[in-house]
Amino acid sequence: MFWIFIFGVLYIPNFVCAFTGDKCYGKIKEYTYQEGDVTIGAFFPLHSYYTHDHVSHEIELYYFQDMYLKYNFMNYQFLLALVFTIEEINRNPHLLPNTTLGFEHHNIKFSEKNILLGPFLWLAGLSNQLVNYNCGQKRNLPAALTGTSWAISAHIGTLLQLYKIPQLTFAYFDSNMNDQSQFKTLYQVAPEDTYLSLALVSLMLHFSWSWVGLIVPNDPRGTQILSEFRDVMESNRICLAFVKMIPGTWNSYSDAIWKNMEKIQESSANVIVICGDIVSLQGLMRHIAQLLVTWKVWVLNSQWDIDYYSDYFMIESFHGSLIFSHHHEEMVEFVNFVQTVNPYTYPEDAYLPKFWVIFFNCSFSEFDCQLLENCQPNASLDLLPRHIFDPTMSEESYNIYNAVHALAHSLHEMTVQQIQTQPYANGDGMAFLPWQIPQSLCSESCRPGFRKAAQEGKAVCCFDCIPCADNEISNETDMDQCVQCPESHYANSEKNHCLQKSVSFLAYEEPLGMALTITALDFSVLTAVVLVVFVKHRDTPIVKANNRVLSYTLLLTLIICFLSCLLYIGQPNTATCILQQTAFGTLFTVALSTVLAKAIVVVTAFKVTSPARMVKWLIVIGAPNLIIPICTLIQLIICGIWLATSPPFIDQNAHVEHGHIIIMCNKGSAVAFHCVLGYLCSLALGSYTMAFLSRNLPDTFNEAKCLSFSMQVFFCVWITFLPVYHSTKGKVMVAMEVLSVLASSITLLVLIFAPKCYIILLRPDKNSCLDIRHKIHSRKVVI
């Protein structure tokens, strides 16, 4: 509750008014970000708010109606330095390969109740969430970059050290922040100002200045500066005309600022030294810049953000100031980078459109404050006067450059160490803890997904990390054994969680199921068309010669055989599992017994030795047609025994396909299934035998050869089916059974009825009794 209360106090809505009168100018986001695998937090002020008359707001507490927005142009170079450095690192293939750096910058409003707002949002991962609840996606947060004053860094440090997140501050060095008991995770990038007091005294001695004034912030840093200066100045006979310690809470309109400025202007000292960080003395500096203070030489220890809106810089108070700064490498690449920066190359930057409107006479679009109109061609920050924006990298920007590079090299070393100690984790991306500095281990800890394996002949602290076996996991660090996932679950790719398996079967929607369904339906329709053709031409010799009833029976059976394939597709249930086997056995028994009856009719008509009247009588009374019910009855008895003893049932197979539970029909009794197949093969063998015996009979309308060939193909299909069926698992096994049913049915349809359809539809001249007599007569002549 305490943190929630603190966050509620810190949260501030974006209520601003632009002093330019343009609504787009007064709208600004409090954060800027760039995506990356690793996200650096950056916290420094880029804009600020102030008031003239302190007219309280009617609704918002601690707000004023005359609230104005001011952009900090000098600090904007810090953001450019951050972008430049990150892009340089991301382009380097030898530094953090396969990992991109990103950043998230939050504007810092210089008041104690507002400073921690940005860090809270960065840690939470969202721009508007309660504290202690990380609602955003998991991110790598290696460190935070803070500035521009020691006060900002100190306040943010109290929060970051709770999470053990390193803090890199690029502000001027402050020895008070080296206290490890107070700032445990804070690192200062700036060099120490050890010789600053000696440099200032040397300058005064060079110009023979012995009477100077000193202005420092009223904080521990200012106290330290005053102590150092007094010792060095007194030893060199330089006297202090006055010492002013200015609180950071004073703004340019404070009465205290006016009173102190009167004393400064009235002082006889013409050389005034101002030392301190930028933020702490910004109220005083703005006030001095607004006044026309003449005949004073200002000696500064940094480039100050003075009033850059002045069009008369040549007569401004700080014109001609002497500024001390640390020497650093000149970054020509940064100057080139600044020349390319504009609102079009970086459209996500909310500050650039404002700058282009102010300095290059652009206007905001009516639809979007990020879009500009009527801009000067080839506008660039490099074209601005140097007192407004200097493209040369400043000392603080150089500190940012060094800080980000130091962080990138540290992360790179950590990555190399992880690869060397855990070679199996190469593809897992960067994983680190922000507070990691050196370790003393014989072996690195085994992460989840691995188990420990003792190294022979070595101490217990030395071990190898072995990946868990298939379908095993380890969800803790340094586990001795992996745990087997239950059959209803499977191990994820990282092998640290068991995931629920999804149910799978040969569905209509998947390509294989859809192809089988379309094939079955197409051939059932084709068979129906053949039946219609035979019924339409039922009085023609070719239809009558081969027993019309048997032909109709066979065609109807084949239609149902094709449609029975649909029982195998879709989610199985008890009814479909039983129907699959009974329909398969019964329908093919009817089909094969019909073929057998056709073959017997042919043999009986040509081979029988009894009187012709007896043969004609047997055929007329339909004796061959009795074969169908008799053979079918035998198959029904076999299926009945099968269903009574060990019927088919729904089965699940969790081992065939990774991550899936295959639902399929178990045939129950393998013996009964093979008995059904064996009985079908015996019928096919009988049909083939009868057809083979009649192969040399007169071939006019004799379908013996077609019957013989169809049975040969039938045998090939099912002889091939058995080994393939038993060597496959899951949905492929079901598909093989469907394919065998389709192949057998297609064989009977094509080989028996295709020649007849050819004669009926394409060669009607051969479908006549005259043609029969002519062929018989020609054979007698030859004989």
NORRA-V19411 format. One record per backbone hydrogen bond with DSSP energy under -0.5 kcal/mol. CO is the residue of the C=O (numbers start at 1). NH is the residue of the N-H. E is the energy in kcal/mol with one decimal. If there is no record, write none. Layout:
co=CO nh=NH e=E
co=CO nh=NH e=E
This chain:
co=1 nh=5 e=-2.2
co=2 nh=6 e=-2.4
co=3 nh=7 e=-2.7
co=4 nh=8 e=-2.1
co=5 nh=9 e=-1.7
co=6 nh=10 e=-2.1
co=7 nh=11 e=-2.4
co=13 nh=15 e=-1.8
co=14 nh=16 e=-0.7
co=17 nh=69 e=-0.8
co=18 nh=21 e=-1.2
co=22 nh=26 e=-1.2
co=24 nh=27 e=-1.1
co=26 nh=28 e=-0.6
co=30 nh=107 e=-2.9
co=32 nh=105 e=-3.8
co=34 nh=103 e=-1.3
co=37 nh=140 e=-0.7
co=38 nh=40 e=-0.6
co=38 nh=102 e=-3.0
co=40 nh=104 e=-2.4
co=41 nh=145 e=-3.8
co=42 nh=106 e=-2.6
co=43 nh=147 e=-1.6
co=46 nh=72 e=-3.0
co=48 nh=70 e=-2.8
co=50 nh=68 e=-2.8
co=54 nh=56 e=-0.7
co=55 nh=65 e=-3.4
co=60 nh=63 e=-1.1
co=63 nh=57 e=-2.7
co=64 nh=67 e=-0.5
co=65 nh=67 e=-0.9
co=66 nh=52 e=-0.6
co=67 nh=17 e=-0.7
co=68 nh=50 e=-1.9
co=70 nh=48 e=-2.6
co=71 nh=73 e=-0.9
co=72 nh=76 e=-1.1
co=73 nh=77 e=-0.6
co=74 nh=77 e=-1.1
co=75 nh=78 e=-1.4
co=75 nh=79 e=-0.9
co=76 nh=80 e=-1.9
co=77 nh=81 e=-2.5
co=78 nh=82 e=-2.0
co=79 nh=83 e=-2.4
co=80 nh=84 e=-2.9
co=81 nh=85 e=-2.3
co=82 nh=86 e=-2.2
co=83 nh=87 e=-2.5
co=84 nh=88 e=-2.0
co=85 nh=89 e=-2.2
co=86 nh=90 e=-2.6
co=87 nh=91 e=-1.5
co=88 nh=92 e=-0.6
co=89 nh=92 e=-0.9
co=91 nh=93 e=-0.7
co=92 nh=95 e=-1.1
co=94 nh=96 e=-0.5
co=96 nh=99 e=-1.5
co=100 nh=37 e=-1.1
co=100 nh=38 e=-1.9
co=102 nh=40 e=-2.7
co=103 nh=34 e=-2.8
co=104 nh=42 e=-2.1
co=105 nh=32 e=-2.6
co=106 nh=44 e=-0.9
co=107 nh=109 e=-0.6
co=108 nh=110 e=-0.6
co=109 nh=111 e=-2.5
co=111 nh=114 e=-2.0
co=111 nh=115 e=-1.6
co=114 nh=117 e=-1.4
co=114 nh=118 e=-0.5
co=115 nh=119 e=-0.6
co=116 nh=120 e=-2.0
co=117 nh=121 e=-2.1
co=118 nh=122 e=-2.4
co=119 nh=123 e=-2.5
co=120 nh=124 e=-2.2
co=121 nh=125 e=-1.5
co=121 nh=126 e=-0.7
co=124 nh=136 e=-1.5
co=130 nh=133 e=-0.9
co=133 nh=135 e=-1.4
co=139 nh=141 e=-0.7
co=140 nh=39 e=-2.7
co=140 nh=142 e=-0.6
co=142 nh=166 e=-0.7
co=143 nh=41 e=-2.0
co=144 nh=146 e=-0.5
co=144 nh=168 e=-3.4
co=145 nh=43 e=-2.9
co=146 nh=170 e=-2.1
co=149 nh=153 e=-1.9
co=150 nh=154 e=-2.7
co=151 nh=155 e=-2.3
co=152 nh=156 e=-2.3
co=153 nh=157 e=-2.3
co=154 nh=158 e=-1.3
co=155 nh=159 e=-0.7
co=156 nh=159 e=-0.9
co=156 nh=160 e=-2.4
co=157 nh=161 e=-2.2
co=159 nh=162 e=-1.2
co=159 nh=163 e=-0.7
co=160 nh=163 e=-0.9
co=160 nh=165 e=-2.1
co=164 nh=166 e=-0.5
co=166 nh=144 e=-2.1
co=167 nh=169 e=-0.6
co=167 nh=187 e=-3.2
co=168 nh=146 e=-2.4
co=169 nh=189 e=-2.4
co=169 nh=190 e=-0.6
co=174 nh=177 e=-1.6
co=175 nh=178 e=-1.6
co=176 nh=179 e=-0.9
co=178 nh=180 e=-1.0
co=179 nh=182 e=-1.0
co=179 nh=183 e=-3.1
co=182 nh=184 e=-0.6
co=183 nh=186 e=-0.6
co=185 nh=167 e=-3.1
co=187 nh=169 e=-2.5
co=187 nh=189 e=-0.5
co=191 nh=173 e=-0.7
co=192 nh=194 e=-0.6
co=193 nh=196 e=-1.1
co=195 nh=199 e=-2.4
co=196 nh=200 e=-2.4
co=197 nh=201 e=-2.2
co=198 nh=202 e=-2.4
co=199 nh=203 e=-2.0
co=200 nh=204 e=-2.2
co=201 nh=205 e=-2.6
co=202 nh=206 e=-2.0
co=203 nh=207 e=-1.8
co=204 nh=209 e=-3.1
co=205 nh=208 e=-0.5
co=208 nh=210 e=-0.8
co=210 nh=239 e=-2.7
co=211 nh=271 e=-0.6
co=212 nh=241 e=-3.7
co=212 nh=242 e=-0.6
co=213 nh=273 e=-3.1
co=214 nh=244 e=-2.6
co=215 nh=275 e=-2.2
co=216 nh=246 e=-2.2
co=217 nh=219 e=-1.9
co=219 nh=223 e=-2.2
co=220 nh=224 e=-2.1
co=221 nh=225 e=-2.3
co=222 nh=226 e=-2.5
co=223 nh=227 e=-2.0
co=224 nh=228 e=-2.3
co=225 nh=229 e=-2.7
co=226 nh=230 e=-2.2
co=227 nh=231 e=-1.6
co=228 nh=232 e=-1.9
co=229 nh=233 e=-3.1
co=230 nh=234 e=-2.4
co=231 nh=235 e=-1.4
co=232 nh=236 e=-0.7
co=233 nh=236 e=-0.9
co=233 nh=238 e=-2.7
co=234 nh=237 e=-1.2
co=239 nh=212 e=-2.0
co=239 nh=241 e=-0.6
co=242 nh=214 e=-2.2
co=243 nh=245 e=-0.5
co=244 nh=216 e=-2.4
co=244 nh=246 e=-0.7
co=245 nh=247 e=-0.5
co=246 nh=218 e=-2.2
co=247 nh=250 e=-1.4
co=251 nh=254 e=-1.7
co=254 nh=258 e=-1.6
co=255 nh=259 e=-2.3
co=256 nh=260 e=-2.3
co=257 nh=261 e=-2.4
co=258 nh=262 e=-1.8
co=259 nh=263 e=-1.5
co=260 nh=264 e=-2.1
co=261 nh=265 e=-2.8
co=262 nh=266 e=-1.9
co=263 nh=267 e=-0.9
co=264 nh=267 e=-0.5
co=270 nh=272 e=-0.5
co=270 nh=297 e=-3.5
co=271 nh=213 e=-2.5
co=272 nh=299 e=-2.6
co=273 nh=215 e=-2.8
co=273 nh=275 e=-0.5
co=274 nh=301 e=-0.9
co=275 nh=217 e=-0.6
co=277 nh=281 e=-1.0
co=279 nh=282 e=-1.4
co=281 nh=285 e=-2.4
co=282 nh=286 e=-2.3
co=283 nh=287 e=-1.7
co=284 nh=288 e=-2.6
co=285 nh=289 e=-2.4
co=286 nh=290 e=-1.7
co=287 nh=291 e=-1.3
co=291 nh=293 e=-1.1
co=292 nh=294 e=-0.7
co=296 nh=298 e=-0.6
co=297 nh=272 e=-2.8
co=297 nh=299 e=-0.5
co=298 nh=300 e=-0.6
co=298 nh=322 e=-2.7
co=299 nh=274 e=-2.8
co=300 nh=324 e=-2.7
co=302 nh=304 e=-0.7
co=304 nh=306 e=-1.6
co=306 nh=308 e=-1.2
co=307 nh=310 e=-1.2
co=312 nh=315 e=-1.3
co=313 nh=316 e=-1.7
co=316 nh=319 e=-1.5
co=318 nh=321 e=-1.8
co=321 nh=323 e=-0.5
co=322 nh=300 e=-3.3
co=330 nh=332 e=-1.0
co=331 nh=335 e=-1.2
co=332 nh=336 e=-2.1
co=333 nh=337 e=-2.1
co=334 nh=338 e=-2.5
co=335 nh=339 e=-1.5
co=336 nh=340 e=-0.8
co=337 nh=340 e=-1.1
co=337 nh=341 e=-0.7
co=338 nh=341 e=-0.8
co=338 nh=381 e=-0.6
co=341 nh=381 e=-0.5
co=342 nh=346 e=-1.8
co=346 nh=349 e=-1.6
co=348 nh=350 e=-0.5
co=349 nh=353 e=-0.5
co=351 nh=355 e=-2.0
co=352 nh=356 e=-2.5
co=353 nh=357 e=-1.8
co=354 nh=358 e=-2.2
co=355 nh=359 e=-2.8
co=356 nh=360 e=-1.7
co=356 nh=362 e=-1.3
co=360 nh=376 e=-0.8
co=363 nh=373 e=-2.4
co=368 nh=365 e=-0.8
co=368 nh=371 e=-1.3
co=371 nh=365 e=-2.4
co=373 nh=363 e=-2.2
co=376 nh=379 e=-1.0
co=380 nh=383 e=-1.7
co=381 nh=384 e=-1.4
co=385 nh=388 e=-1.7
co=385 nh=389 e=-2.4
co=389 nh=391 e=-0.6
co=394 nh=398 e=-2.2
co=395 nh=399 e=-1.8
co=396 nh=400 e=-2.0
co=397 nh=401 e=-2.3
co=398 nh=402 e=-2.3
co=399 nh=403 e=-2.5
co=400 nh=404 e=-2.5
co=401 nh=405 e=-1.8
co=402 nh=406 e=-2.5
co=403 nh=407 e=-2.2
co=404 nh=408 e=-2.5
co=405 nh=409 e=-2.5
co=406 nh=410 e=-1.9
co=407 nh=411 e=-2.5
co=408 nh=412 e=-2.2
co=409 nh=413 e=-2.3
co=410 nh=414 e=-2.1
co=411 nh=415 e=-2.2
co=412 nh=416 e=-2.4
co=413 nh=417 e=-2.3
co=414 nh=418 e=-2.2
co=415 nh=419 e=-2.3
co=416 nh=420 e=-2.2
co=417 nh=421 e=-2.2
co=418 nh=422 e=-2.5
co=422 nh=425 e=-1.9
co=423 nh=426 e=-0.9
co=425 nh=428 e=-1.3
co=426 nh=429 e=-0.7
co=433 nh=436 e=-1.8
co=435 nh=437 e=-0.6
co=445 nh=447 e=-0.7
co=446 nh=478 e=-2.8
co=447 nh=450 e=-1.6
co=449 nh=468 e=-2.1
co=451 nh=466 e=-2.8
co=453 nh=464 e=-3.0
co=454 nh=456 e=-0.5
co=455 nh=458 e=-1.9
co=459 nh=462 e=-1.7
co=461 nh=463 e=-0.6
co=462 nh=455 e=-1.4
co=464 nh=453 e=-2.2
co=464 nh=466 e=-0.7
co=466 nh=451 e=-2.5
co=469 nh=472 e=-1.7
co=471 nh=485 e=-2.6
co=473 nh=483 e=-3.5
co=474 nh=449 e=-1.1
co=476 nh=479 e=-0.6
co=479 nh=452 e=-2.5
co=483 nh=473 e=-2.6
co=486 nh=489 e=-2.1
co=488 nh=501 e=-2.5
co=490 nh=499 e=-3.6
co=492 nh=495 e=-1.2
co=495 nh=474 e=-1.8
co=497 nh=492 e=-2.1
co=497 nh=499 e=-0.6
co=499 nh=490 e=-2.5
co=502 nh=661 e=-2.6
co=504 nh=663 e=-2.7
co=505 nh=507 e=-1.4
co=506 nh=570 e=-3.6
co=510 nh=514 e=-2.7
co=511 nh=515 e=-2.5
co=512 nh=516 e=-2.3
co=513 nh=517 e=-2.2
co=514 nh=518 e=-2.4
co=515 nh=519 e=-2.2
co=516 nh=520 e=-2.5
co=517 nh=521 e=-2.4
co=518 nh=522 e=-2.7
co=519 nh=523 e=-2.3
co=520 nh=524 e=-1.9
co=521 nh=525 e=-2.2
co=522 nh=526 e=-2.4
co=523 nh=527 e=-2.5
co=524 nh=528 e=-2.0
co=525 nh=529 e=-2.1
co=526 nh=530 e=-2.1
co=527 nh=531 e=-2.4
co=528 nh=532 e=-2.1
co=529 nh=533 e=-2.2
co=530 nh=534 e=-2.5
co=531 nh=535 e=-2.5
co=532 nh=536 e=-2.5
co=533 nh=537 e=-1.9
co=535 nh=538 e=-1.2
co=537 nh=540 e=-1.5
co=540 nh=543 e=-0.7
co=540 nh=544 e=-2.3
co=541 nh=545 e=-2.9
co=543 nh=546 e=-0.6
co=544 nh=547 e=-1.3
co=547 nh=551 e=-2.0
co=548 nh=552 e=-2.8
co=549 nh=553 e=-2.6
co=550 nh=554 e=-2.5
co=551 nh=555 e=-2.3
co=552 nh=556 e=-2.6
co=553 nh=557 e=-2.2
co=554 nh=558 e=-2.3
co=555 nh=559 e=-2.1
co=556 nh=560 e=-2.0
co=557 nh=561 e=-2.4
co=558 nh=562 e=-2.5
co=559 nh=563 e=-2.0
co=560 nh=564 e=-2.0
co=561 nh=565 e=-0.6
co=562 nh=565 e=-1.1
co=563 nh=566 e=-1.6
co=564 nh=567 e=-1.5
co=565 nh=568 e=-1.5
co=566 nh=569 e=-0.7
co=573 nh=577 e=-2.4
co=574 nh=578 e=-1.9
co=575 nh=579 e=-2.6
co=576 nh=580 e=-2.5
co=577 nh=581 e=-1.0
co=578 nh=582 e=-2.1
co=579 nh=583 e=-2.6
co=580 nh=584 e=-1.7
co=581 nh=585 e=-2.6
co=582 nh=586 e=-2.7
co=583 nh=587 e=-2.4
co=584 nh=588 e=-1.7
co=585 nh=589 e=-1.4
co=586 nh=590 e=-2.3
co=587 nh=591 e=-2.4
co=588 nh=592 e=-2.7
co=589 nh=593 e=-2.6
co=590 nh=594 e=-1.8
co=591 nh=595 e=-2.0
co=592 nh=596 e=-2.6
co=593 nh=597 e=-2.4
co=594 nh=598 e=-2.4
co=595 nh=599 e=-2.3
co=596 nh=600 e=-2.3
co=597 nh=601 e=-2.3
co=598 nh=602 e=-1.8
co=599 nh=603 e=-2.3
co=600 nh=604 e=-3.3
co=601 nh=605 e=-2.1
co=602 nh=606 e=-1.3
co=603 nh=607 e=-3.2
co=603 nh=608 e=-0.6
co=604 nh=608 e=-0.8
co=611 nh=614 e=-0.5
co=611 nh=615 e=-1.6
co=612 nh=616 e=-2.6
co=613 nh=617 e=-2.5
co=614 nh=618 e=-2.5
co=615 nh=619 e=-2.2
co=616 nh=620 e=-2.5
co=617 nh=621 e=-2.5
co=618 nh=623 e=-2.3
co=619 nh=622 e=-0.8
co=622 nh=625 e=-0.8
co=622 nh=626 e=-0.6
co=623 nh=626 e=-1.4
co=624 nh=627 e=-1.3
co=625 nh=628 e=-0.7
co=625 nh=629 e=-0.7
co=626 nh=630 e=-1.8
co=627 nh=631 e=-2.7
co=628 nh=632 e=-2.4
co=629 nh=633 e=-2.3
co=630 nh=634 e=-1.7
co=631 nh=635 e=-1.8
co=632 nh=636 e=-2.5
co=633 nh=637 e=-2.1
co=634 nh=638 e=-1.9
co=635 nh=639 e=-2.6
co=636 nh=640 e=-2.5
co=637 nh=641 e=-2.3
co=638 nh=642 e=-2.1
co=639 nh=643 e=-2.8
co=640 nh=644 e=-2.0
co=641 nh=645 e=-2.0
co=642 nh=646 e=-2.1
co=643 nh=647 e=-0.5
co=646 nh=669 e=-0.7
co=649 nh=666 e=-3.4
co=651 nh=664 e=-2.4
co=653 nh=662 e=-2.7
co=657 nh=660 e=-1.9
co=659 nh=502 e=-1.9
co=660 nh=662 e=-0.6
co=661 nh=504 e=-2.9
co=661 nh=663 e=-0.5
co=662 nh=653 e=-2.4
co=662 nh=664 e=-0.6
co=664 nh=651 e=-3.3
co=664 nh=666 e=-0.5
co=666 nh=649 e=-2.1
co=667 nh=669 e=-2.0
co=668 nh=670 e=-0.6
co=669 nh=673 e=-1.9
co=670 nh=674 e=-2.1
co=671 nh=675 e=-2.0
co=672 nh=676 e=-2.2
co=673 nh=677 e=-2.1
co=674 nh=678 e=-2.7
co=675 nh=679 e=-2.6
co=676 nh=680 e=-2.1
co=677 nh=681 e=-2.3
co=678 nh=682 e=-2.0
co=679 nh=683 e=-2.1
co=680 nh=684 e=-2.4
co=681 nh=685 e=-2.6
co=682 nh=686 e=-2.5
co=683 nh=687 e=-2.6
co=684 nh=688 e=-2.5
co=685 nh=689 e=-2.3
co=686 nh=690 e=-2.4
co=687 nh=691 e=-2.4
co=688 nh=692 e=-2.4
co=689 nh=693 e=-2.1
co=690 nh=694 e=-1.0
co=692 nh=695 e=-1.3
co=694 nh=697 e=-1.0
co=699 nh=701 e=-0.8
co=699 nh=702 e=-1.0
co=701 nh=703 e=-0.7
co=703 nh=707 e=-2.6
co=704 nh=708 e=-2.7
co=705 nh=709 e=-2.6
co=706 nh=710 e=-2.3
co=707 nh=711 e=-1.9
co=708 nh=712 e=-1.6
co=709 nh=713 e=-2.1
co=710 nh=714 e=-2.2
co=711 nh=715 e=-2.4
co=712 nh=716 e=-2.1
co=713 nh=717 e=-2.4
co=714 nh=718 e=-2.0
co=715 nh=719 e=-2.6
co=716 nh=720 e=-2.0
co=717 nh=721 e=-1.9
co=718 nh=722 e=-1.6
co=719 nh=723 e=-0.8
co=720 nh=724 e=-1.5
co=721 nh=725 e=-3.3
co=722 nh=726 e=-1.9
co=723 nh=727 e=-0.8
co=724 nh=727 e=-0.6
co=724 nh=728 e=-0.6
co=725 nh=728 e=-0.8
co=729 nh=732 e=-1.1
co=730 nh=733 e=-0.5
co=730 nh=734 e=-1.4
co=731 nh=735 e=-2.4
co=732 nh=736 e=-2.3
co=733 nh=737 e=-1.7
co=734 nh=738 e=-2.1
co=735 nh=739 e=-2.6
co=736 nh=740 e=-2.1
co=737 nh=741 e=-2.1
co=738 nh=742 e=-2.7
co=739 nh=743 e=-2.9
co=740 nh=744 e=-2.5
co=741 nh=745 e=-2.3
co=742 nh=746 e=-2.9
co=743 nh=747 e=-2.2
co=744 nh=748 e=-2.0
co=745 nh=749 e=-2.4
co=746 nh=750 e=-2.9
co=747 nh=751 e=-2.2
co=748 nh=752 e=-1.3
co=748 nh=753 e=-0.5
co=749 nh=753 e=-1.6
co=750 nh=754 e=-1.7
co=753 nh=757 e=-2.5
co=754 nh=758 e=-2.1
co=755 nh=759 e=-1.8
co=756 nh=760 e=-2.8
co=757 nh=761 e=-2.6
co=758 nh=762 e=-2.2
co=758 nh=763 e=-1.2
co=759 nh=763 e=-0.5
co=763 nh=766 e=-1.6
co=764 nh=767 e=-0.9
co=766 nh=768 e=-1.3
co=768 nh=772 e=-1.1
co=769 nh=773 e=-2.7
co=770 nh=774 e=-2.2
co=771 nh=775 e=-1.8
co=772 nh=776 e=-2.3
co=773 nh=777 e=-2.6
co=774 nh=778 e=-2.1
co=775 nh=779 e=-1.6
co=776 nh=780 e=-1.9
co=777 nh=781 e=-2.0
co=778 nh=782 e=-1.8
co=779 nh=783 e=-2.5
